[in-house]
Amino acid sequence: MTTKLNRPPVRRSAEDLVNLLWRLFSSAQVAAVGLGLLGAALVAGALIPRASVQVRSSTRAYEAWLDERREVFGPAVPILDALGLFNLYNSWWFRLLLCWLAVSLGVYVFARTERRIHPRRGTLAPTTRPAAARSVALSSVLSSHQDVEDAARAAEHGLRSCGYAIRSARTGSEGVHLLAERNRWHRLANVASHLGMAGMLIAAAVGQLTGWQEPAAAVAEGSHVELGHGSGLSVRVNDFTPSWHTHIDAPRDYVTDLTLLKDGVPVRENFLLRVNAPLSYEGVSIHQAFFGPAIQLRVRGAGGATLYHQGLALTQRDPENRPAGIMSLPGYRLEVLAPRLDGTDTVVRPGTTRIRLYRVAATETEGQLLGEVDAVRGTPVAAGGLTLLFERETQYSGLHVTKNPAVPYVWGGAGLMLVGMMYVFALPYRQVRVRVEADGVGSTVTLVAGRSRPMGRSAEFERVVAAITLDLGAGRRRTRAGEEKRDGIAV
């Protein structure tokens, strides 16, 4: 007969949970996984196109845009859309990844700094690494006819001539012990590089949450567009002038004559916007990004009142590669098609546009087709109770508008990370321990290279040995190399 013991359930306290999370986020593996995921996301963002704000604002336009992507991605389009990869940098999981990685790097740096500080003396404590990660010990034994004090001074002079600083020197019954370091700010630079990366990611996450952007604001000549986001800003394109290369069909430069308005009042007039010359105002940056075809259109209602009179940017393409644009009016939606730019269109003739007019109720998305007409330039046509006048062909300017208050902090974190990494790789930490003890004819000088980055370690140690040998005025007695013990060779 067996007796079953009723053991009380194990209860985990809040402190255990905090310690578990701390160990998780202070793990180097967690930081590496986060960096790998971020790198994969950035590669995906560079390879997968993003839908513009104008496209995403219209369900019909977004569905047409997805149909165009099926030519490249095929049946993977619904999966990519569900994962938010067509709007990657604004997706919830990308922002969560930035926050997670920033917290992980911050905790990792703090934990490493805390472990390196001795809890009592406040000095840097030696780190312990697994045996598989330890480097091969470098040591050398020199003999000298000098006494212990003179040999110690000679060793100290040789170390200083190689750029080493004597961190500690003590004399005991076993002789003189020296600890010399070079590039001792290596650890601080390593921490600074990690802090810079964490700060950059935190700033990027904060910028995503507090800032906003319009990556593809298309404004036709003679038109204006509200930038929104509570900024009260709008832009008006007065003129757009592209210039082309003479031997290839590619733009050499394009300039937008832009007016920026704040609550309807011009604050920057006739600003010449170029690709590398953005306009900045109250933290909002406007960049010249792209351009394309547009039309100047006038729409009158049944009573003759003008409902619309400005340029319409043709930012989309129909299945036969015609420039297309969508415009919404109270109760109506207009779809406009222009002839193909290569001059081969036999359906929509040059000098005309095809306009489809839909009646759209407040609760509808598709609408009812009222009519489809071909409007000849300069000739008004009637459709669905409206009068449509295609005035002329024109062009639109594509603008990339951003406001990110965290940009200076992102650059600051990137600069700190870059400086720290340059110091770490260009000026690696070196440590040499020296023991000088008396023997029968003079003194023996034992040198041991401390653990450091293996690249160039042997050559550096040979240089130090040669400098001390020269100062001692004696030849090398013997050299040994082998697996380093846990605490190195005692000196």
C-alpha positions in Angstrom: 0.0 0.0 0.0 1.4 3.3 -1.0 0.7 6.7 0.6 0.3 9.7 -1.6 1.8 12.8 -0.2 -0.1 16.0 -0.8 2.6 18.5 -1.6 1.7 22.2 -1.5 1.8 23.8 -5.0 4.9 25.8 -5.8 4.1 29.5 -5.8 6.2 31.9 -7.6 6.5 35.3 -6.1 6.7 38.5 -8.0 10.4 38.7 -7.2 10.9 35.3 -9.0 9.1 36.6 -12.0 11.2 39.8 -12.1 14.4 37.8 -11.8 13.3 35.5 -14.6 12.5 38.5 -16.9 15.8 40.1 -15.9 17.8 36.9 -16.8 15.9 36.7 -20.1 16.5 40.2 -21.2 20.1 40.3 -19.9 21.0 37.3 -22.1 23.3 37.9 -25.0 21.4 35.3 -27.0 18.2 37.3 -26.6 19.9 40.5 -27.8 21.3 38.5 -30.8 17.9 37.1 -31.7 16.4 40.6 -31.5 19.1 42.0 -33.8 18.6 39.1 -36.2 14.9 39.7 -36.4 15.4 43.4 -36.9 17.9 42.8 -39.7 15.4 40.4 -41.4 12.6 43.0 -41.0 14.8 45.7 -42.5 15.7 43.5 -45.5 12.0 42.7 -46.0 11.2 46.4 -45.8 13.8 47.1 -48.5 12.6 44.3 -50.8 8.8 44.5 -50.4 7.1 47.7 -51.7 5.0 49.8 -49.4 1.5 51.1 -50.1 1.2 54.9 -50.0 -1.1 56.7 -47.6 -3.4 57.7 -50.5 -3.7 54.1 -51.6 -4.3 52.8 -48.0 -7.0 55.4 -47.4 -9.2 53.9 -50.2 -10.4 50.3 -49.9 -10.9 50.1 -53.7 -7.5 51.7 -54.5 -5.8 49.4 -52.0 -7.4 46.3 -53.5 -6.3 47.4 -57.0 -2.8 48.0 -55.6 -2.7 44.5 -54.2 -3.8 43.0 -57.5 -0.7 44.7 -59.1 1.5 43.0 -56.4 0.1 39.6 -57.4 2.1 39.8 -60.6 5.3 39.6 -58.5 4.4 37.8 -55.3 1.5 35.6 -56.6 -0.5 33.7 -53.9 1.8 35.1 -51.1 0.1 38.5 -51.3 -2.7 37.7 -48.7 0.0 36.4 -46.3 2.2 39.5 -46.7 -0.8 41.7 -46.3 -1.9 39.9 -43.1 1.6 40.3 -41.7 1.5 44.0 -42.4 4.6 43.8 -44.7 3.1 46.3 -47.1 3.1 48.8 -44.3 6.0 47.5 -42.4 7.3 50.4 -40.5 3.9 51.3 -39.1 2.9 47.7 -38.2 2.3 46.9 -34.6 4.8 44.0 -34.5 7.7 46.1 -35.9 7.1 48.7 -33.2 6.9 46.0 -30.6 10.2 44.5 -32.0 11.9 47.9 -31.6 10.7 48.3 -28.0 11.7 44.7 -27.1 15.2 45.1 -28.6 15.8 48.4 -26.9 14.8 47.0 -23.5 16.9 43.9 -24.1 20.0 45.8 -25.1 19.5 48.2 -22.2 19.2 45.4 -19.6 22.1 43.5 -21.2 24.4 46.5 -20.9 23.3 47.3 -17.3 23.8 43.7 -16.3 27.2 43.5 -17.8 28.3 46.7 -16.2 26.9 45.6 -12.8 28.9 42.3 -13.0 32.1 44.1 -13.9 31.9 46.4 -10.9 33.1 44.7 -7.7 30.3 44.9 -5.1 32.6 46.1 -2.3 35.6 47.9 -3.7 34.0 49.4 -6.8 36.8 48.2 -9.0 36.7 46.2 -12.2 36.5 42.6 -11.4 37.8 39.8 -13.7 35.3 38.0 -15.8 35.0 34.2 -15.9 34.4 32.6 -19.2 33.9 28.9 -20.0 37.0 26.8 -20.8 36.0 26.6 -24.4 36.1 30.4 -24.8 39.4 30.9 -23.0 42.3 31.9 -25.2 45.8 30.3 -25.2 48.0 31.8 -22.5 51.1 33.7 -23.6 54.0 33.8 -21.2 57.7 34.4 -21.3 60.5 34.1 -18.8 63.5 36.4 -19.0 66.7 36.4 -17.0 68.8 39.3 -15.9 72.0 40.0 -13.9 70.3 43.0 -12.3 68.8 42.8 -8.8 65.1 42.7 -8.3 64.5 46.5 -7.9 66.6 47.4 -11.0 64.9 44.7 -13.1 61.5 45.8 -12.0 62.3 49.4 -13.0 63.6 48.2 -16.3 60.4 46.1 -16.9 58.3 49.1 -16.0 60.2 51.4 -18.4 59.8 48.8 -21.2 56.1 48.6 -20.6 55.7 52.4 -20.6 57.7 52.6 -23.8 55.1 50.3 -25.4 52.2 52.5 -24.3 51.2 50.6 -21.2 50.1 52.2 -17.9 51.1 50.6 -14.7 47.8 50.0 -12.9 49.3 48.4 -9.7 52.8 47.6 -8.4 53.4 45.8 -5.1 56.5 44.3 -3.5 56.3 41.2 -1.4 58.3 38.3 -0.2 58.1 36.6 -3.6 59.3 39.7 -5.4 57.8 42.6 -7.3 54.4 42.3 -9.0 53.3 44.7 -11.8 50.0 44.9 -13.6 50.1 47.0 -16.8 47.2 47.8 -19.1 46.8 49.4 -22.5 43.7 50.9 -24.0 42.0 50.4 -20.6 38.9 52.4 -21.8 38.0 49.4 -24.0 35.4 48.2 -21.5 33.8 51.6 -21.3 33.8 51.9 -25.1 32.1 48.5 -25.4 29.4 49.6 -22.9 29.1 52.9 -24.8 28.6 51.1 -28.1 25.8 49.0 -26.6 24.2 52.0 -24.9 24.4 53.9 -28.3 22.6 51.0 -30.0 20.0 50.8 -27.2 19.5 54.5 -27.3 19.1 54.5 -31.0 16.5 51.8 -30.9 14.6 53.5 -28.1 14.6 56.8 -29.9 13.4 55.1 -33.1 10.6 53.4 -31.2 9.6 56.7 -29.5 9.8 58.5 -32.9 7.4 55.9 -34.3 5.0 56.4 -31.5 5.1 60.2 -31.3 5.9 61.2 -34.9 4.1 60.7 -38.2 4.9 60.5 -41.9 3.3 60.8 -45.3 5.7 58.8 -47.5 3.9 59.5 -50.8 2.0 62.7 -50.9 1.2 63.5 -54.5 0.4 67.1 -55.3 -0.4 68.2 -58.9 0.6 71.5 -60.3 -1.8 74.3 -59.2 -3.2 72.1 -56.4 -2.8 71.9 -52.6 -3.0 69.1 -50.1 -3.6 69.1 -46.4 -0.8 67.3 -44.5 -3.1 66.4 -41.6 -2.0 64.9 -38.3 -3.2 68.0 -36.5 -0.3 70.0 -37.9 -2.5 72.6 -39.7 0.0 72.5 -42.6 -0.8 72.3 -46.3 1.3 72.5 -49.4 0.6 74.0 -52.7 2.6 73.2 -55.8 3.0 76.3 -57.9 5.1 74.8 -60.6 7.0 71.6 -61.4 10.0 71.6 -63.7 11.9 68.4 -64.6 15.1 68.3 -66.6 16.3 65.2 -68.5 19.6 63.7 -69.6 20.3 64.1 -73.3 21.4 60.6 -74.1 19.1 58.5 -71.8 15.5 58.7 -70.9 16.1 59.5 -67.2 15.5 62.7 -65.2 18.6 64.7 -64.3 16.9 66.9 -61.8 13.4 68.0 -60.9 12.4 71.1 -59.0 9.1 71.9 -57.3 8.1 75.5 -56.7 6.3 75.0 -53.3 4.3 77.1 -51.0 3.8 75.9 -47.4 0.7 77.2 -45.5 -0.1 77.1 -41.8 -3.8 77.3 -41.1 -4.3 78.7 -44.6 -1.6 81.4 -44.2 1.6 81.1 -46.3 4.7 80.6 -44.1 7.2 79.7 -46.8 6.5 80.9 -50.4 8.1 79.9 -53.6 10.5 77.5 -52.0 12.5 75.5 -54.6 12.3 71.9 -53.4 14.9 69.5 -54.8 15.8 65.9 -54.0 18.7 66.9 -51.7 17.3 70.2 -50.6 14.3 69.5 -48.3 12.0 72.1 -46.6 11.9 72.1 -42.8 9.4 73.9 -40.7 8.5 73.3 -37.0 10.1 69.8 -37.1 8.3 68.8 -40.3 10.6 67.9 -43.2 9.3 67.8 -46.8 11.5 65.9 -49.3 11.2 65.7 -53.0 10.7 62.0 -53.8 9.2 61.3 -57.2 6.9 62.7 -59.9 4.4 61.6 -62.5 1.5 62.6 -64.8 -1.6 64.6 -63.7 -4.5 66.4 -65.3 -6.2 69.7 -64.7 -9.9 69.0 -64.1 -13.0 71.1 -63.5 -16.2 69.6 -62.2 -19.5 71.6 -62.1 -22.7 70.5 -60.4 -26.3 70.6 -61.7 -26.7 74.3 -60.8 -23.4 75.3 -62.4 -21.5 75.6 -59.1 -17.8 74.5 -59.3 -17.3 71.4 -57.1 -13.7 70.8 -58.1 -11.1 72.8 -60.0 -7.5 71.7 -59.6 -5.0 69.1 -60.6 -5.6 65.4 -60.1 -2.5 63.3 -59.6 -2.6 60.0 -61.6 -0.6 57.9 -59.1 -2.0 54.5 -60.0 -2.0 52.2 -63.0 -4.9 50.2 -64.5 -4.4 46.5 -65.7 -3.2 47.8 -69.1 -0.6 50.2 -67.6 -2.6 53.4 -68.1 -2.1 56.2 -65.6 -5.1 56.3 -63.3 -6.4 58.5 -60.5 -9.3 58.5 -58.1 -11.1 61.5 -56.8 -13.9 61.8 -54.2 -16.6 64.4 -54.1 -19.7 64.6 -51.8 -21.9 61.8 -53.0 -19.6 60.9 -56.0 -16.4 59.1 -56.9 -14.5 59.7 -60.1 -12.0 57.3 -61.7 -9.9 58.9 -64.4 -7.8 57.1 -67.0 -5.1 58.8 -69.2 -3.5 57.3 -72.4 -0.5 55.1 -72.0 2.7 57.2 -71.9 4.4 55.3 -74.7 1.8 56.5 -77.3 0.6 53.0 -78.2 -2.9 53.3 -76.6 -5.7 52.8 -79.1 -8.5 52.8 -76.5 -7.9 56.1 -74.7 -6.7 58.4 -77.4 -4.0 61.1 -76.8 -5.6 64.4 -75.8 -8.5 62.7 -74.0 -9.2 61.1 -70.7 -11.7 58.4 -69.8 -13.8 59.3 -66.7 -16.0 56.8 -64.8 -18.6 58.5 -62.5 -20.0 56.6 -59.5 -22.8 57.6 -57.1 -21.6 56.7 -53.6 -23.8 56.9 -50.5 -22.4 57.4 -47.1 -22.7 53.7 -46.2 -21.4 52.4 -49.5 -17.9 51.6 -50.7 -18.4 50.5 -54.3 -21.1 52.8 -55.5 -23.4 52.8 -58.5 -21.9 53.5 -62.0 -23.6 56.6 -63.4 -21.7 56.8 -66.7 -18.4 56.5 -68.5 -17.3 59.2 -70.9 -14.3 60.2 -72.9 -13.5 63.8 -72.2 -11.6 65.7 -75.0 -9.2 68.4 -73.9 -11.0 71.7 -73.6 -14.5 70.3 -74.3 -17.0 69.9 -71.5 -19.0 66.7 -71.2 -22.0 65.7 -69.1 -22.3 62.6 -67.0 -24.6 61.8 -64.1 -25.8 65.3 -63.7 -22.3 66.7 -63.5 -20.3 68.7 -66.1 -16.7 67.5 -66.6 -14.0 69.6 -68.3 -10.6 68.2 -69.0 -8.5 71.4 -69.3 -4.9 70.2 -69.8 -2.2 67.6 -69.1 0.1 68.5 -66.2 2.4 66.8 -63.7 2.4 66.1 -60.0 5.2 66.3 -57.5 5.6 63.4 -55.1 6.6 64.5 -51.6 7.9 62.5 -48.6 6.7 64.3 -45.4 7.9 63.3 -42.0 7.9 64.7 -38.4 10.0 62.7 -36.0 11.1 64.5 -32.8 13.5 61.7 -32.0 15.7 62.1 -35.0 18.5 64.0 -33.2 18.5 61.2 -30.5 18.7 58.5 -33.2 21.7 60.2 -34.7 23.3 60.7 -31.3 22.8 57.0 -30.4 24.2 56.0 -33.8 27.2 58.3 -33.3 27.9 56.9 -29.8 27.6 53.3 -31.1 30.0 54.1 -34.0 32.6 55.8 -31.8 32.5 52.9 -29.3 32.8 50.3 -32.0 35.7 52.1 -33.6 37.5 52.3 -30.3 36.8 48.6 -29.5 38.1 47.3 -32.8 40.9 49.8 -33.5 42.3 49.9 -29.9 41.8 46.5 -28.3 42.4 46.0 -24.6 45.8 44.6 -23.6 47.0 43.4 -20.2 50.4 42.2 -19.1 51.3 40.9 -15.7 55.0 40.9 -14.6 56.6 39.1 -11.7 60.2 39.9 -10.8 62.0 37.6 -8.3 65.5 36.9 -7.3 67.5 33.9 -8.4 71.1 32.8 -7.8 72.8 35.1 -10.3 70.4 38.1 -10.5 66.7 38.1 -11.2 64.0 36.3 -13.2 61.3 38.3 -15.0 58.1 36.4 -15.8 55.6 38.0 -18.2 52.0 36.8 -18.8 49.6 38.3 -21.3 46.1 38.7 -19.9 43.0 37.6 -21.8 42.1 39.9 -24.6 41.0 39.9 -28.2 43.1 37.3 -30.1 43.7 39.3 -33.2 47.2 40.8 -33.0 47.6 39.5 -29.4 50.8 37.4 -30.1 52.5 40.2 -32.0 51.7 42.7 -29.3 53.1 40.4 -26.6 56.3 39.8 -28.7 56.7 43.6 -28.9 56.4 44.0 -25.2 58.9 41.1 -24.5 61.4 42.6 -26.9 61.1 46.1 -25.3 61.6 44.7 -21.8 64.5 42.4 -23.0 66.2 45.5 -24.4 65.8 47.4 -21.2 67.0 44.4 -19.1 70.1 44.0 -21.3 69.6 40.2 -21.1 68.5 37.5 -23.5 65.4 35.5 -23.2 65.8 32.3 -21.2 62.7 30.3 -22.2 59.2 30.8 -23.6 56.2 28.7 -22.9 52.6 28.7 -24.3 49.8 26.5 -23.3 46.2 26.4 -22.1 45.5 29.2 -19.7 44.4 28.3 -16.2 41.3 29.7 -14.7 43.0 32.7 -13.2 46.0 32.8 -15.4 49.6 32.2 -14.2 49.9 33.6 -10.7 52.3 36.5 -10.6 
